[in-house]
Amino acid sequence: MRNDLLVLHHRLIAKDTYELVLETNFLDVKPGQFVEIKVNDEYFLRRPLSICSYDNGRMVLLYKVVGAGTKALSQIGPLKTLDVLGPLGNGYTINTQSEHALLIGGGIGIPPLYQLAKTLKAQGLTFSIILGFNKLEDVFYEDEFKALTDHVYVTTMDGSYGFEGTTVDLIHQHDIAYDYYYTCGPKPMLMALLKEKPEGQLSFEERMGCGFGACMGCSVKTNDGYKRICREGPVLQSKEVMINE
C-alpha cells in the first residue's frame, strides 16, 4: 500500500491548482478513491488527494494550494519520488440502471469525477457534467471533460465564465433532466443536491489524519451511525447521508 512513486509531470493548470502525474503500478483503482502523500519530513501528516485519472501505469492527481503543505508539494519537480499510500477509501459504485446520470463537481471536488466519467463512457452509459467554480481563473479540465461527452456545463459564482450561480441554480435554469447523480465538492453544495434529488452518491471532503480509519478523526454522523470518511467514505450513498441545514 505504501509506494515510492516517480513524478513524471507537474504543472500549474489554474489559479493555485496543479496537475501531478505519477508513475505507479497500482493494480485496482476505483473512481472516487484517494491517496495520502507524504510531502517531506517537515510535515507529520500526509496530504489526501483524490485520484483524478489512472491508466497505463500513470496516475493523475489534481490539487489546490491551500496551506504550507500543499505549497511545499507544488514545488516538487519531475524525476523526484513521493511517498504515497493508496489507493484508499470507498469509491463510486456504478449504477448501470441509470438512463441518464448527472455528475456535479464543485471546485477541487471535480477531480475524482474525471475517472468516473471515463468509466461511465467505457461502459456505454449516458451522462452530463456540471463543473462549478468561483471565477474564471479557477476553471480547469473543461476540455478534458468535453472529450468524454457533449453535455458539459460550467458555472462560476461571479459570472465571469459560463453560467452565473450555483450548480443547483444551473440545473434549474437549464432544466437538466437526470435520474441519478454522482457528486463531490463543498458540503453546502452536497446538502443542496441531496434536497434536490435524494438518490445518488456523494463524496465528502473532510480533514483526514491517517487515511485508513485508525485515528477516527474524520468520523461523521450518518443515518446508519458514525462512519469514517477515509474508510467507509469518502463516497456515501445518499440514503446514508443526514441533511444538515
C-alpha positions in Angstrom: 0.0 0.0 0.0 2.9 2.3 0.6 4.9 3.2 -2.5 7.7 5.5 -3.6 6.4 6.9 -6.8 8.2 8.8 -9.5 7.0 12.3 -10.5 6.6 12.3 -14.3 4.9 15.7 -14.7 3.9 18.6 -12.5 2.3 21.8 -13.8 0.0 24.7 -12.9 -3.4 24.4 -14.7 -5.4 27.1 -13.0 -5.1 29.6 -10.2 -3.2 27.8 -7.3 -4.3 24.4 -8.9 -1.8 21.8 -10.0 -1.8 18.6 -12.0 0.6 16.0 -10.7 1.3 12.9 -12.7 3.0 9.9 -11.0 4.3 6.6 -12.3 2.7 3.7 -10.4 1.8 0.0 -10.5 -1.5 0.1 -8.6 -3.5 -2.9 -9.7 -7.0 -1.8 -9.0 -8.2 1.8 -8.7 -11.9 2.7 -8.4 -13.3 6.1 -9.3 -13.6 8.2 -6.1 -10.6 6.7 -4.2 -7.7 8.8 -3.0 -4.1 8.6 -1.9 -2.2 10.1 1.0 1.1 11.8 0.1 4.0 12.5 2.5 5.3 15.9 1.4 8.6 15.8 3.4 9.8 15.3 6.9 8.7 18.8 8.0 5.0 17.8 7.8 3.9 14.9 10.0 0.5 14.4 8.4 0.1 13.3 4.9 -2.0 15.2 2.3 -5.0 13.3 1.0 -5.6 13.8 -2.7 -8.3 12.4 -4.9 -7.3 10.3 -7.8 -8.3 12.2 -11.0 -7.3 9.5 -13.5 -5.5 6.2 -13.7 -4.4 4.2 -16.7 -1.3 2.6 -18.2 0.7 2.9 -15.0 0.2 6.7 -14.8 -1.9 8.3 -12.0 -3.1 11.9 -12.3 -3.8 14.0 -9.2 -5.2 17.5 -9.1 -4.9 19.6 -6.1 -5.2 23.2 -4.9 -2.6 25.0 -2.8 -4.4 25.9 0.4 -1.6 25.9 3.0 2.1 25.3 3.7 1.9 21.6 3.0 0.4 21.8 -0.4 2.6 24.8 -1.2 5.7 22.6 -0.5 4.2 19.8 -2.6 3.7 22.2 -5.6 7.5 22.9 -5.6 8.4 19.2 -6.2 9.7 18.7 -9.7 9.8 15.9 -12.2 12.0 12.8 -11.6 11.7 13.2 -7.8 9.9 10.5 -5.8 7.0 10.8 -3.4 6.0 8.5 -0.6 2.4 7.6 -1.4 -0.2 5.5 0.5 -3.0 4.1 -1.7 -5.4 3.6 -3.2 -7.6 4.3 -0.2 -11.2 4.7 0.6 -14.6 3.6 -0.8 -15.1 4.9 -4.3 -18.2 5.3 -6.5 -20.4 2.3 -7.4 -21.5 2.4 -11.0 -25.3 2.5 -11.3 -25.9 0.6 -14.5 -29.6 1.0 -14.2 -29.4 4.8 -14.7 -30.7 6.1 -18.0 -29.0 9.5 -17.7 -26.7 10.3 -14.8 -25.5 13.8 -13.8 -22.0 14.4 -12.4 -21.7 17.5 -10.3 -18.4 18.8 -9.1 -17.5 21.9 -7.1 -14.0 23.3 -7.2 -11.3 20.8 -6.1 -14.1 18.3 -5.7 -14.1 17.9 -9.5 -11.0 15.7 -10.0 -12.5 12.3 -8.9 -15.4 12.8 -11.3 -13.0 12.6 -14.3 -12.1 9.0 -13.7 -15.8 8.3 -13.0 -16.7 9.9 -16.3 -14.2 7.8 -18.2 -15.6 4.7 -16.6 -19.2 5.6 -17.4 -18.2 6.3 -21.1 -16.3 3.0 -21.3 -19.5 1.2 -20.2 -21.6 3.0 -22.7 -23.7 4.9 -20.1 -25.2 8.3 -20.8 -24.3 11.2 -18.5 -24.0 15.0 -18.3 -21.5 17.0 -16.2 -21.6 20.3 -14.3 -18.4 21.9 -13.2 -18.7 24.6 -10.6 -16.1 27.2 -9.8 -15.8 30.6 -8.1 -14.5 32.5 -11.0 -12.8 32.2 -14.5 -9.3 31.9 -13.2 -10.3 28.8 -11.2 -11.6 26.8 -14.2 -9.7 23.6 -15.1 -10.3 20.4 -17.1 -13.2 21.7 -19.1 -11.7 20.4 -22.4 -10.9 17.1 -20.8 -14.5 16.5 -19.8 -15.8 17.7 -23.2 -13.7 15.0 -24.8 -15.9 12.5 -22.9 -19.4 13.9 -23.5 -21.1 16.7 -25.4 -23.1 17.6 -22.3 -20.7 19.7 -20.2 -21.9 22.8 -18.3 -19.7 25.3 -16.5 -20.8 27.7 -13.8 -19.0 30.4 -11.9 -20.3 32.1 -8.8 -19.3 35.6 -10.1 -20.5 35.0 -13.6 -17.0 35.6 -15.1 -17.3 32.4 -17.2 -20.2 30.2 -18.2 -23.4 30.3 -16.2 -23.6 32.6 -13.1 -24.7 31.0 -9.9 -24.5 27.7 -8.1 -24.6 24.2 -9.6 -28.2 23.8 -8.4 -29.1 27.1 -10.0 -27.8 25.9 -13.3 -29.8 22.6 -13.0 -33.0 24.7 -12.6 -32.1 27.3 -15.3 -31.3 24.7 -18.0 -33.9 22.2 -16.8 -31.4 19.4 -16.8 -33.1 16.0 -16.7 -31.4 13.2 -14.8 -32.4 10.1 -12.9 -29.3 9.6 -10.8 -26.3 11.7 -9.7 -22.7 11.5 -8.5 -21.1 14.5 -6.8 -18.1 15.8 -4.9 -17.5 19.2 -3.5 -18.1 21.5 -0.6 -20.7 20.4 1.9 -23.3 23.2 1.2 -23.4 22.0 -2.4 -23.8 18.4 -1.4 -26.6 19.2 1.0 -28.4 21.3 -1.7 -28.2 18.4 -4.1 -29.4 15.9 -1.5 -32.6 18.0 -1.0 -33.0 18.3 -4.8 -32.9 14.7 -5.7 -32.2 12.1 -2.9 -31.0 9.2 -5.0 -27.3 9.4 -5.8 -23.8 9.2 -4.4 -21.9 11.9 -2.6 -18.1 12.2 -2.0 -17.2 14.2 1.1 -14.2 16.4 1.7 -13.1 16.1 5.4 -9.8 16.6 7.2 -8.1 13.2 7.4 -5.3 12.1 9.7 -4.2 8.6 9.0 -6.2 8.0 5.8 -7.2 4.4 6.6 -9.6 4.6 9.6 -7.3 4.1 12.6 -7.4 7.6 14.1 -11.2 8.2 13.8 -10.5 11.9 13.1 -12.8 12.1 10.1 -15.8 10.4 11.6 -19.2 11.9 10.7 -22.7 11.1 11.8 -24.9 9.4 9.2 -28.3 7.8 9.1 -26.5 4.5 9.8 -24.4 5.7 12.7 -20.9 7.2 12.6 -18.7 6.5 9.6 -15.2 7.3 8.8 -14.9 9.4 5.6 -11.4 7.9 4.9 -12.6 4.3 5.3 -16.4 3.9 4.7 -16.2 7.0 2.5 -15.3 9.4 1.0 -18.2 8.2 -1.2 -21.5 7.6 0.7 -24.9 6.6 -0.7 -27.5 9.4 -0.5 -29.7 7.2 1.8 -26.8 7.2 4.4 -26.3 11.0 4.5 -28.0 13.2 7.1 -29.2 16.6 5.7 -27.6 19.4 7.7 -29.4 22.7 7.4 
